[in-house]
Amino acid sequence: MPSGPSSAARTPFVLLVVLLLGGGLITLLLLNSALNQGSFELRELKDRTTELTDEEQALQRDVDANAAPDALERRARELGMVPGGSPAFLGPDGKVLGEPTVAASPKPSRTPSRAPGRTSDPTPSGAGEGAAPGAGTDPKPTPTGTAPTTPTTSGR
């Protein structure tokens, strides 16, 4: 029996097996490359997450430091605020509960005193020298160097 016809029948089968194996290897190579690329992206995202977490913690430490009562008081004093006096509350019937007091200013006022007649300020003549702006609406004149008698709140 000649061996020629039987080897010719095997050639398409061998080519099919070689093509399947080659295609499988190429597919595995592409899949491995895609997984490696995803791994690199995952590592970059984890690094970025770590950086952002560190930044968030630093910012939270800053917020906590600035929210401390002593830091708030220092900042309020830098802005010229003073501790408020005793508060007064309005009841549902409109009755004033408590006795309001004026916040005492530890420093002298920065605004210069004006003599009557030299200003273009429309304050009533009863306001007198050194009246604070807006003090003209108060029926009682305020002495020089004191604050108006309206209650104030600190931090608002």
PATINU-670287 format. One record per atom (N, C-alpha, C, CB): atom name; residue number from 1; residue in one letter; x, y, z. Coordinates in steps of 0.2 Angstrom, whole numbers. Glycine has a CB too. Layout:
# PATINU-670287
{CA, NUM, A, {X, Y, Z}}
...
This chain:
# PATINU-670287
{N, 1, M, {4, -6, 0}}
{CA, 1, M, {0, 0, 0}}
{C, 1, M, {4, 6, 0}}
{CB, 1, M, {-5, 0, 6}}
{N, 2, P, {3, 11, -4}}
{CA, 2, P, {6, 17, -5}}
{C, 2, P, {5, 21, 1}}
{CB, 2, P, {5, 20, -12}}
{N, 3, S, {9, 25, 3}}
{CA, 3, S, {8, 30, 9}}
{C, 3, S, {6, 37, 7}}
{CB, 3, S, {14, 30, 13}}
{N, 4, G, {6, 38, 1}}
{CA, 4, G, {5, 45, -2}}
{C, 4, G, {-2, 47, -1}}
{CB, 4, G, {6, 45, -9}}
{N, 5, P, {-7, 43, -2}}
{CA, 5, P, {-14, 46, -1}}
{C, 5, P, {-16, 47, 6}}
{CB, 5, P, {-19, 41, -5}}
{N, 6, S, {-13, 43, 10}}
{CA, 6, S, {-15, 44, 18}}
{C, 6, S, {-12, 50, 20}}
{CB, 6, S, {-13, 38, 21}}
{N, 7, S, {-6, 52, 18}}
{CA, 7, S, {-2, 58, 21}}
{C, 7, S, {-6, 64, 18}}
{CB, 7, S, {5, 58, 19}}
{N, 8, A, {-9, 64, 12}}
{CA, 8, A, {-12, 70, 9}}
{C, 8, A, {-19, 71, 13}}
{CB, 8, A, {-14, 69, 2}}
{N, 9, A, {-22, 66, 16}}
{CA, 9, A, {-28, 67, 20}}
{C, 9, A, {-26, 70, 27}}
{CB, 9, A, {-32, 60, 21}}
{N, 10, R, {-20, 69, 29}}
{CA, 10, R, {-19, 72, 36}}
{C, 10, R, {-17, 79, 36}}
{CB, 10, R, {-13, 67, 39}}
{N, 11, T, {-15, 82, 30}}
{CA, 11, T, {-12, 88, 30}}
{C, 11, T, {-18, 93, 32}}
{CB, 11, T, {-10, 90, 22}}
{N, 12, P, {-24, 93, 29}}
{CA, 12, P, {-29, 98, 32}}
{C, 12, P, {-30, 97, 39}}
{CB, 12, P, {-35, 97, 28}}
{N, 13, F, {-30, 91, 42}}
{CA, 13, F, {-31, 91, 49}}
{C, 13, F, {-25, 94, 53}}
{CB, 13, F, {-31, 83, 51}}
{N, 14, V, {-19, 93, 51}}
{CA, 14, V, {-13, 96, 54}}
{C, 14, V, {-13, 103, 54}}
{CB, 14, V, {-6, 93, 51}}
{N, 15, L, {-15, 106, 48}}
{CA, 15, L, {-15, 113, 47}}
{C, 15, L, {-21, 116, 52}}
{CB, 15, L, {-17, 115, 40}}
{N, 16, L, {-26, 112, 53}}
{CA, 16, L, {-32, 115, 57}}
{C, 16, L, {-29, 115, 64}}
{CB, 16, L, {-38, 110, 56}}
{N, 17, V, {-26, 110, 66}}
{CA, 17, V, {-23, 109, 73}}
{C, 17, V, {-18, 115, 74}}
{CB, 17, V, {-20, 102, 75}}
{N, 18, V, {-13, 116, 70}}
{CA, 18, V, {-8, 121, 70}}
{C, 18, V, {-12, 128, 71}}
{CB, 18, V, {-3, 121, 64}}
{N, 19, L, {-17, 129, 67}}
{CA, 19, L, {-20, 136, 67}}
{C, 19, L, {-24, 137, 73}}
{CB, 19, L, {-25, 136, 61}}
{N, 20, L, {-27, 131, 76}}
{CA, 20, L, {-31, 132, 82}}
{C, 20, L, {-26, 133, 88}}
{CB, 20, L, {-35, 125, 84}}
{N, 21, L, {-20, 130, 88}}
{CA, 21, L, {-15, 131, 93}}
{C, 21, L, {-12, 138, 93}}
{CB, 21, L, {-10, 126, 93}}
{N, 22, G, {-11, 140, 87}}
{CA, 22, G, {-8, 147, 86}}
{C, 22, G, {-13, 152, 88}}
{CB, 22, G, {-6, 148, 78}}
{N, 23, G, {-19, 151, 86}}
{CA, 23, G, {-24, 156, 88}}
{C, 23, G, {-25, 156, 95}}
{CB, 23, G, {-31, 154, 84}}
{N, 24, G, {-25, 150, 98}}
{CA, 24, G, {-26, 150, 106}}
{C, 24, G, {-20, 154, 109}}
{CB, 24, G, {-26, 143, 108}}
{N, 25, L, {-14, 153, 106}}
{CA, 25, L, {-8, 156, 109}}
{C, 25, L, {-8, 164, 108}}
{CB, 25, L, {-2, 153, 106}}
{N, 26, I, {-11, 166, 103}}
{CA, 26, I, {-11, 173, 101}}
{C, 26, I, {-17, 176, 106}}
{CB, 26, I, {-13, 174, 94}}
{N, 27, T, {-22, 172, 107}}
{CA, 27, T, {-28, 174, 111}}
{C, 27, T, {-25, 175, 118}}
{CB, 27, T, {-34, 170, 111}}
{N, 28, L, {-21, 170, 121}}
{CA, 28, L, {-19, 170, 127}}
{C, 28, L, {-14, 176, 128}}
{CB, 28, L, {-15, 164, 129}}
{N, 29, L, {-10, 178, 123}}
{CA, 29, L, {-5, 183, 123}}
{C, 29, L, {-9, 190, 124}}
{CB, 29, L, {-1, 183, 117}}
{N, 30, L, {-14, 191, 120}}
{CA, 30, L, {-18, 197, 120}}
{C, 30, L, {-22, 197, 127}}
{CB, 30, L, {-23, 197, 114}}
{N, 31, L, {-25, 192, 129}}
{CA, 31, L, {-28, 192, 136}}
{C, 31, L, {-23, 194, 142}}
{CB, 31, L, {-31, 185, 137}}
{N, 32, N, {-17, 191, 141}}
{CA, 32, N, {-12, 192, 146}}
{C, 32, N, {-10, 200, 146}}
{CB, 32, N, {-6, 188, 145}}
{N, 33, S, {-9, 202, 140}}
{CA, 33, S, {-8, 210, 139}}
{C, 33, S, {-13, 214, 142}}
{CB, 33, S, {-6, 211, 132}}
{N, 34, A, {-19, 212, 141}}
{CA, 34, A, {-25, 216, 143}}
{C, 34, A, {-25, 216, 151}}
{CB, 34, A, {-32, 214, 140}}
{N, 35, L, {-24, 210, 154}}
{CA, 35, L, {-24, 209, 161}}
{C, 35, L, {-18, 213, 164}}
{CB, 35, L, {-23, 202, 163}}
{N, 36, N, {-12, 213, 161}}
{CA, 36, N, {-7, 217, 164}}
{C, 36, N, {-8, 225, 163}}
{CB, 36, N, {0, 216, 160}}
{N, 37, Q, {-11, 227, 158}}
{CA, 37, Q, {-13, 234, 157}}
{C, 37, Q, {-18, 236, 163}}
{CB, 37, Q, {-16, 236, 150}}
{N, 38, G, {-23, 232, 164}}
{CA, 38, G, {-28, 233, 169}}
{C, 38, G, {-25, 233, 176}}
{CB, 38, G, {-33, 227, 169}}
{N, 39, S, {-20, 229, 177}}
{CA, 39, S, {-16, 228, 183}}
{C, 39, S, {-12, 235, 184}}
{CB, 39, S, {-11, 223, 183}}
{N, 40, F, {-9, 238, 179}}
{CA, 40, F, {-6, 244, 180}}
{C, 40, F, {-10, 250, 181}}
{CB, 40, F, {-2, 246, 173}}
{N, 41, E, {-16, 250, 178}}
{CA, 41, E, {-21, 255, 179}}
{C, 41, E, {-24, 254, 187}}
{CB, 41, E, {-27, 254, 174}}
{N, 42, L, {-25, 248, 189}}
{CA, 42, L, {-27, 247, 196}}
{C, 42, L, {-22, 250, 201}}
{CB, 42, L, {-28, 240, 197}}
{N, 43, R, {-16, 249, 199}}
{CA, 43, R, {-10, 251, 204}}
{C, 43, R, {-10, 259, 204}}
{CB, 43, R, {-4, 248, 202}}
{N, 44, E, {-11, 262, 198}}
{CA, 44, E, {-11, 269, 198}}
{C, 44, E, {-17, 272, 202}}
{CB, 44, E, {-11, 271, 191}}
{N, 45, L, {-23, 269, 201}}
{CA, 45, L, {-29, 271, 205}}
{C, 45, L, {-28, 270, 212}}
{CB, 45, L, {-35, 267, 202}}
{N, 46, K, {-25, 265, 214}}
{CA, 46, K, {-24, 263, 221}}
{C, 46, K, {-19, 269, 224}}
{CB, 46, K, {-21, 256, 223}}
{N, 47, D, {-14, 270, 220}}
{CA, 47, D, {-9, 276, 222}}
{C, 47, D, {-13, 282, 223}}
{CB, 47, D, {-3, 276, 217}}
{N, 48, R, {-17, 284, 218}}
{CA, 48, R, {-21, 290, 218}}
{C, 48, R, {-25, 290, 224}}
{CB, 48, R, {-24, 291, 211}}
{N, 49, T, {-28, 285, 225}}
{CA, 49, T, {-33, 284, 231}}
{C, 49, T, {-29, 285, 238}}
{CB, 49, T, {-36, 277, 231}}
{N, 50, T, {-23, 283, 238}}
{CA, 50, T, {-19, 284, 244}}
{C, 50, T, {-17, 291, 245}}
{CB, 50, T, {-13, 279, 244}}
{N, 51, E, {-15, 294, 239}}
{CA, 51, E, {-14, 301, 240}}
{C, 51, E, {-20, 306, 242}}
{CB, 51, E, {-11, 304, 233}}
{N, 52, L, {-25, 304, 239}}
{CA, 52, L, {-31, 308, 240}}
{C, 52, L, {-34, 307, 248}}
{CB, 52, L, {-37, 306, 236}}
{N, 53, T, {-33, 301, 250}}
{CA, 53, T, {-34, 299, 257}}
{C, 53, T, {-30, 303, 262}}
{CB, 53, T, {-34, 292, 259}}
{N, 54, D, {-23, 303, 260}}
{CA, 54, D, {-18, 307, 264}}
{C, 54, D, {-20, 315, 264}}
{CB, 54, D, {-11, 306, 262}}
{N, 55, E, {-22, 317, 258}}
{CA, 55, E, {-24, 324, 258}}
{C, 55, E, {-30, 326, 262}}
{CB, 55, E, {-25, 326, 250}}
{N, 56, E, {-35, 321, 261}}
{CA, 56, E, {-41, 322, 265}}
{C, 56, E, {-40, 322, 273}}
{CB, 56, E, {-46, 316, 264}}
{N, 57, Q, {-36, 318, 275}}
{CA, 57, Q, {-34, 317, 282}}
{C, 57, Q, {-30, 324, 284}}
{CB, 57, Q, {-30, 311, 284}}
{N, 58, A, {-26, 326, 280}}
{CA, 58, A, {-23, 333, 281}}
{C, 58, A, {-28, 338, 282}}
{CB, 58, A, {-17, 334, 276}}
{N, 59, L, {-32, 339, 277}}
{CA, 59, L, {-37, 344, 277}}
{C, 59, L, {-42, 343, 283}}
{CB, 59, L, {-42, 344, 271}}
{N, 60, Q, {-43, 337, 285}}
{CA, 60, Q, {-48, 336, 291}}
{C, 60, Q, {-44, 338, 297}}
{CB, 60, Q, {-50, 329, 292}}
{N, 61, R, {-37, 337, 298}}
{CA, 61, R, {-34, 340, 303}}
{C, 61, R, {-34, 347, 304}}
{CB, 61, R, {-26, 337, 303}}
{N, 62, D, {-33, 350, 298}}
{CA, 62, D, {-34, 358, 298}}
{C, 62, D, {-40, 360, 300}}
{CB, 62, D, {-32, 360, 290}}
{N, 63, V, {-46, 357, 298}}
{CA, 63, V, {-52, 359, 300}}
{C, 63, V, {-53, 358, 307}}
{CB, 63, V, {-58, 355, 296}}
{N, 64, D, {-51, 352, 310}}
{CA, 64, D, {-51, 351, 317}}
{C, 64, D, {-47, 356, 321}}
{CB, 64, D, {-49, 344, 319}}
{N, 65, A, {-41, 358, 319}}
{CA, 65, A, {-37, 363, 322}}
{C, 65, A, {-41, 370, 322}}
{CB, 65, A, {-30, 364, 319}}
{N, 66, N, {-44, 372, 316}}
{CA, 66, N, {-47, 378, 316}}
{C, 66, N, {-54, 378, 319}}
{CB, 66, N, {-48, 380, 308}}
{N, 67, A, {-57, 373, 320}}
{CA, 67, A, {-63, 372, 324}}
{C, 67, A, {-63, 372, 331}}
{CB, 67, A, {-67, 366, 321}}
{N, 68, A, {-57, 372, 334}}
{CA, 68, A, {-56, 372, 341}}
{C, 68, A, {-58, 378, 344}}
{CB, 68, A, {-48, 370, 343}}
{N, 69, P, {-61, 378, 350}}
{CA, 69, P, {-63, 384, 353}}
{C, 69, P, {-58, 390, 353}}
{CB, 69, P, {-66, 383, 360}}
{N, 70, D, {-52, 388, 355}}
{CA, 70, D, {-47, 393, 356}}
{C, 70, D, {-45, 396, 349}}
{CB, 70, D, {-40, 391, 359}}
{N, 71, A, {-45, 392, 344}}
{CA, 71, A, {-43, 395, 337}}
{C, 71, A, {-49, 399, 335}}
{CB, 71, A, {-42, 389, 332}}
{N, 72, L, {-55, 397, 336}}
{CA, 72, L, {-61, 401, 334}}
{C, 72, L, {-61, 408, 338}}
{CB, 72, L, {-68, 398, 336}}
{N, 73, E, {-59, 408, 344}}
{CA, 73, E, {-59, 414, 348}}
{C, 73, E, {-53, 419, 345}}
{CB, 73, E, {-58, 413, 356}}
{N, 74, R, {-48, 416, 344}}
{CA, 74, R, {-42, 420, 341}}
{C, 74, R, {-44, 423, 335}}
{CB, 74, R, {-36, 416, 341}}
{N, 75, R, {-47, 419, 330}}
{CA, 75, R, {-49, 422, 324}}
{C, 75, R, {-54, 427, 324}}
{CB, 75, R, {-52, 416, 319}}
{N, 76, A, {-59, 426, 329}}
{CA, 76, A, {-64, 431, 330}}
{C, 76, A, {-61, 438, 333}}
{CB, 76, A, {-70, 428, 335}}
{N, 77, R, {-57, 437, 337}}
{CA, 77, R, {-53, 443, 340}}
{C, 77, R, {-50, 447, 334}}
{CB, 77, R, {-49, 442, 346}}
{N, 78, E, {-46, 443, 330}}
{CA, 78, E, {-43, 446, 324}}
{C, 78, E, {-48, 450, 319}}
{CB, 78, E, {-39, 441, 320}}
{N, 79, L, {-54, 447, 319}}
{CA, 79, L, {-59, 451, 315}}
{C, 79, L, {-62, 457, 319}}
{CB, 79, L, {-64, 446, 313}}
{N, 80, G, {-60, 458, 325}}
{CA, 80, G, {-63, 463, 329}}
{C, 80, G, {-69, 461, 333}}
{CB, 80, G, {-65, 469, 324}}
{N, 81, M, {-71, 455, 333}}
{CA, 81, M, {-77, 453, 337}}
{C, 81, M, {-75, 453, 344}}
{CB, 81, M, {-80, 446, 334}}
{N, 82, V, {-80, 454, 348}}
{CA, 82, V, {-80, 453, 356}}
{C, 82, V, {-85, 448, 358}}
{CB, 82, V, {-80, 460, 359}}
{N, 83, P, {-84, 446, 364}}
{CA, 83, P, {-89, 441, 367}}
{C, 83, P, {-95, 445, 368}}
{CB, 83, P, {-86, 438, 374}}
{N, 84, G, {-101, 442, 367}}
{CA, 84, G, {-107, 445, 368}}
{C, 84, G, {-109, 445, 375}}
{CB, 84, G, {-113, 441, 364}}
{N, 85, G, {-114, 450, 376}}
{CA, 85, G, {-117, 450, 383}}
{C, 85, G, {-122, 445, 384}}
{CB, 85, G, {-119, 458, 384}}
{N, 86, S, {-126, 446, 389}}
{CA, 86, S, {-131, 442, 391}}
{C, 86, S, {-137, 442, 385}}
{CB, 86, S, {-134, 443, 398}}
{N, 87, P, {-139, 437, 383}}
{CA, 87, P, {-144, 437, 378}}
{C, 87, P, {-151, 438, 380}}
{CB, 87, P, {-144, 431, 373}}
{N, 88, A, {-155, 440, 376}}
{CA, 88, A, {-162, 441, 378}}
{C, 88, A, {-166, 437, 373}}
{CB, 88, A, {-165, 449, 378}}
{N, 89, F, {-172, 434, 375}}
{CA, 89, F, {-176, 430, 370}}
{C, 89, F, {-183, 433, 370}}
{CB, 89, F, {-176, 423, 372}}
{N, 90, L, {-186, 432, 364}}
{CA, 90, L, {-193, 434, 363}}
{C, 90, L, {-197, 428, 364}}
{CB, 90, L, {-194, 437, 356}}
{N, 91, G, {-202, 428, 368}}
{CA, 91, G, {-206, 423, 369}}
{C, 91, G, {-211, 422, 363}}
{CB, 91, G, {-210, 423, 376}}
{N, 92, P, {-215, 417, 363}}
{CA, 92, P, {-220, 417, 357}}
{C, 92, P, {-226, 422, 358}}
{CB, 92, P, {-224, 410, 358}}
{N, 93, D, {-227, 425, 364}}
{CA, 93, D, {-232, 430, 364}}
{C, 93, D, {-228, 437, 363}}
{CB, 93, D, {-235, 430, 371}}
{N, 94, G, {-222, 438, 361}}
{CA, 94, G, {-219, 444, 360}}
{C, 94, G, {-215, 447, 366}}
{CB, 94, G, {-223, 449, 357}}
{N, 95, K, {-216, 444, 372}}
{CA, 95, K, {-213, 446, 378}}
{C, 95, K, {-205, 445, 378}}
{CB, 95, K, {-216, 443, 384}}
{N, 96, V, {-202, 450, 381}}
{CA, 96, V, {-194, 449, 381}}
{C, 96, V, {-192, 445, 387}}
{CB, 96, V, {-191, 456, 381}}
{N, 97, L, {-189, 440, 386}}
{CA, 97, L, {-186, 436, 392}}
{C, 97, L, {-179, 437, 393}}
{CB, 97, L, {-188, 428, 391}}
{N, 98, G, {-177, 439, 399}}
{CA, 98, G, {-170, 441, 401}}
{C, 98, G, {-169, 448, 400}}
{CB, 98, G, {-166, 437, 396}}
{N, 99, E, {-163, 450, 402}}
{CA, 99, E, {-161, 457, 401}}
{C, 99, E, {-155, 457, 397}}
{CB, 99, E, {-159, 460, 408}}
{N, 100, P, {-155, 460, 391}}
{CA, 100, P, {-150, 461, 386}}
{C, 100, P, {-144, 465, 389}}
{CB, 100, P, {-152, 463, 379}}
{N, 101, T, {-138, 464, 388}}
{CA, 101, T, {-133, 468, 390}}
{C, 101, T, {-128, 469, 384}}
{CB, 101, T, {-128, 465, 396}}
{N, 102, V, {-125, 475, 384}}
{CA, 102, V, {-121, 477, 378}}
{C, 102, V, {-114, 473, 379}}
{CB, 102, V, {-120, 484, 378}}
{N, 103, A, {-111, 471, 373}}
{CA, 103, A, {-105, 468, 373}}
{C, 103, A, {-100, 473, 374}}
{CB, 103, A, {-103, 464, 367}}
{N, 104, A, {-95, 472, 379}}
{CA, 104, A, {-90, 477, 380}}
{C, 104, A, {-84, 476, 376}}
{CB, 104, A, {-87, 476, 388}}
{N, 105, S, {-82, 482, 373}}
{CA, 105, S, {-76, 482, 368}}
{C, 105, S, {-70, 483, 372}}
{CB, 105, S, {-77, 487, 363}}
{N, 106, P, {-65, 478, 372}}
{CA, 106, P, {-59, 479, 375}}
{C, 106, P, {-54, 484, 373}}
{CB, 106, P, {-55, 472, 375}}
{N, 107, K, {-55, 486, 366}}
{CA, 107, K, {-51, 491, 363}}
{C, 107, K, {-55, 498, 362}}
{CB, 107, K, {-48, 489, 357}}
{N, 108, P, {-52, 503, 362}}
{CA, 108, P, {-56, 509, 360}}
{C, 108, P, {-58, 509, 352}}
{CB, 108, P, {-51, 516, 361}}
{N, 109, S, {-63, 512, 351}}
{CA, 109, S, {-65, 512, 344}}
{C, 109, S, {-60, 515, 339}}
{CB, 109, S, {-72, 516, 343}}
{N, 110, R, {-60, 512, 333}}
{CA, 110, R, {-55, 514, 328}}
{C, 110, R, {-58, 520, 324}}
{CB, 110, R, {-54, 509, 323}}
{N, 111, T, {-64, 522, 324}}
{CA, 111, T, {-67, 527, 321}}
{C, 111, T, {-66, 534, 324}}
{CB, 111, T, {-75, 526, 319}}
{N, 112, P, {-64, 539, 321}}
{CA, 112, P, {-62, 545, 325}}
{C, 112, P, {-69, 549, 327}}
{CB, 112, P, {-58, 550, 320}}
{N, 113, S, {-68, 552, 332}}
{CA, 113, S, {-74, 556, 334}}
{C, 113, S, {-75, 562, 330}}
{CB, 113, S, {-73, 558, 342}}
{N, 114, R, {-82, 564, 329}}
{CA, 114, R, {-83, 569, 324}}
{C, 114, R, {-87, 575, 329}}
{CB, 114, R, {-87, 567, 318}}
{N, 115, A, {-85, 581, 327}}
{CA, 115, A, {-89, 586, 331}}
{C, 115, A, {-95, 588, 327}}
{CB, 115, A, {-84, 593, 332}}
{N, 116, P, {-100, 590, 331}}
{CA, 116, P, {-107, 592, 327}}
{C, 116, P, {-105, 598, 323}}
{CB, 116, P, {-112, 593, 332}}
{N, 117, G, {-109, 598, 317}}
{CA, 117, G, {-108, 603, 313}}
{C, 117, G, {-103, 602, 307}}
{CB, 117, G, {-107, 610, 316}}
{N, 118, R, {-98, 598, 308}}
{CA, 118, R, {-93, 597, 303}}
{C, 118, R, {-94, 590, 299}}
{CB, 118, R, {-86, 596, 307}}
{N, 119, T, {-99, 587, 301}}
{CA, 119, T, {-100, 581, 297}}
{C, 119, T, {-106, 581, 292}}
{CB, 119, T, {-102, 575, 302}}
{N, 120, S, {-106, 577, 287}}
{CA, 120, S, {-112, 577, 283}}
{C, 120, S, {-116, 571, 285}}
{CB, 120, S, {-109, 576, 275}}
{N, 121, D, {-115, 568, 291}}
{CA, 121, D, {-119, 563, 293}}
{C, 121, D, {-126, 566, 296}}
{CB, 121, D, {-115, 559, 299}}
{N, 122, P, {-131, 563, 294}}
{CA, 122, P, {-138, 565, 296}}
{C, 122, P, {-140, 563, 302}}
{CB, 122, P, {-143, 563, 290}}
{N, 123, T, {-136, 564, 308}}
{CA, 123, T, {-138, 561, 314}}
{C, 123, T, {-142, 567, 318}}
{CB, 123, T, {-132, 559, 319}}
{N, 124, P, {-146, 565, 322}}
{CA, 124, P, {-150, 570, 326}}
{C, 124, P, {-146, 574, 330}}
{CB, 124, P, {-156, 567, 330}}
{N, 125, S, {-148, 580, 332}}
{CA, 125, S, {-143, 584, 336}}
{C, 125, S, {-143, 581, 343}}
{CB, 125, S, {-146, 591, 337}}
{N, 126, G, {-147, 577, 346}}
{CA, 126, G, {-146, 574, 352}}
{C, 126, G, {-141, 568, 352}}
{CB, 126, G, {-153, 571, 354}}
{N, 127, A, {-138, 566, 347}}
{CA, 127, A, {-134, 561, 347}}
{C, 127, A, {-127, 563, 350}}
{CB, 127, A, {-132, 558, 340}}
{N, 128, G, {-125, 569, 349}}
{CA, 128, G, {-119, 572, 352}}
{C, 128, G, {-113, 570, 348}}
{CB, 128, G, {-119, 570, 359}}
{N, 129, E, {-107, 572, 352}}
{CA, 129, E, {-100, 570, 349}}
{C, 129, E, {-99, 563, 350}}
{CB, 129, E, {-95, 575, 352}}
{N, 130, G, {-95, 560, 345}}
{CA, 130, G, {-93, 553, 346}}
{C, 130, G, {-98, 548, 345}}
{CB, 130, G, {-90, 552, 352}}
{N, 131, A, {-104, 549, 342}}
{CA, 131, A, {-109, 545, 341}}
{C, 131, A, {-107, 539, 336}}
{CB, 131, A, {-116, 548, 340}}
{N, 132, A, {-109, 533, 338}}
{CA, 132, A, {-108, 528, 333}}
{C, 132, A, {-113, 528, 327}}
{CB, 132, A, {-109, 521, 336}}
{N, 133, P, {-111, 526, 321}}
{CA, 133, P, {-115, 526, 315}}
{C, 133, P, {-121, 522, 317}}
{CB, 133, P, {-112, 523, 309}}
{N, 134, G, {-127, 525, 315}}
{CA, 134, G, {-134, 521, 317}}
{C, 134, G, {-136, 523, 324}}
{CB, 134, G, {-133, 514, 316}}
{N, 135, A, {-132, 527, 328}}
{CA, 135, A, {-135, 528, 334}}
{C, 135, A, {-140, 534, 334}}
{CB, 135, A, {-129, 530, 339}}
{N, 136, G, {-141, 537, 329}}
{CA, 136, G, {-146, 542, 328}}
{C, 136, G, {-153, 539, 329}}
{CB, 136, G, {-145, 546, 322}}
{N, 137, T, {-154, 533, 327}}
{CA, 137, T, {-161, 530, 328}}
{C, 137, T, {-162, 528, 335}}
{CB, 137, T, {-161, 524, 323}}
{N, 138, D, {-158, 528, 340}}
{CA, 138, D, {-159, 527, 347}}
{C, 138, D, {-162, 533, 350}}
{CB, 138, D, {-152, 524, 350}}
{N, 139, P, {-167, 532, 354}}
{CA, 139, P, {-170, 538, 357}}
{C, 139, P, {-166, 541, 362}}
{CB, 139, P, {-177, 536, 360}}
{N, 140, K, {-161, 537, 366}}
{CA, 140, K, {-157, 539, 371}}
{C, 140, K, {-150, 540, 368}}
{CB, 140, K, {-156, 534, 377}}
{N, 141, P, {-147, 546, 369}}
{CA, 141, P, {-140, 547, 367}}
{C, 141, P, {-135, 543, 371}}
{CB, 141, P, {-138, 555, 368}}
{N, 142, T, {-130, 540, 367}}
{CA, 142, T, {-125, 536, 370}}
{C, 142, T, {-119, 541, 372}}
{CB, 142, T, {-123, 530, 365}}
{N, 143, P, {-116, 539, 378}}
{CA, 143, P, {-110, 543, 380}}
{C, 143, P, {-105, 542, 376}}
{CB, 143, P, {-109, 542, 387}}
{N, 144, T, {-100, 546, 375}}
{CA, 144, T, {-94, 545, 371}}
{C, 144, T, {-90, 539, 374}}
{CB, 144, T, {-89, 551, 371}}
{N, 145, G, {-88, 534, 369}}
{CA, 145, G, {-84, 529, 371}}
{C, 145, G, {-88, 522, 373}}
{CB, 145, G, {-79, 530, 377}}
{N, 146, T, {-94, 523, 373}}
{CA, 146, T, {-98, 517, 374}}
{C, 146, T, {-102, 514, 368}}
{CB, 146, T, {-103, 518, 380}}
{N, 147, A, {-104, 508, 368}}
{CA, 147, A, {-107, 505, 362}}
{C, 147, A, {-115, 507, 363}}
{CB, 147, A, {-106, 498, 362}}
{N, 148, P, {-118, 507, 357}}
{CA, 148, P, {-126, 508, 358}}
{C, 148, P, {-129, 502, 362}}
{CB, 148, P, {-129, 508, 350}}
{N, 149, T, {-135, 503, 364}}
{CA, 149, T, {-138, 499, 368}}
{C, 149, T, {-142, 493, 365}}
{CB, 149, T, {-143, 502, 373}}
{N, 150, T, {-140, 492, 359}}
{CA, 150, T, {-144, 486, 355}}
{C, 150, T, {-140, 480, 357}}
{CB, 150, T, {-144, 487, 348}}
{N, 151, P, {-143, 474, 358}}
{CA, 151, P, {-140, 468, 360}}
{C, 151, P, {-136, 465, 354}}
{CB, 151, P, {-145, 462, 362}}
{N, 152, T, {-130, 462, 355}}
{CA, 152, T, {-126, 459, 350}}
{C, 152, T, {-125, 452, 351}}
{CB, 152, T, {-119, 463, 349}}
{N, 153, T, {-123, 448, 346}}
{CA, 153, T, {-122, 441, 347}}
{C, 153, T, {-115, 440, 344}}
{CB, 153, T, {-127, 437, 343}}
{N, 154, S, {-111, 436, 347}}
{CA, 154, S, {-104, 435, 344}}
{C, 154, S, {-104, 429, 339}}
{CB, 154, S, {-99, 434, 349}}
{N, 155, G, {-100, 429, 334}}
{CA, 155, G, {-100, 424, 329}}
{C, 155, G, {-105, 423, 324}}
{CB, 155, G, {-100, 417, 333}}
{N, 156, R, {-110, 428, 324}}
{CA, 156, R, {-115, 428, 319}}
{C, 156, R, {-115, 433, 314}}
{CB, 156, R, {-122, 427, 322}}
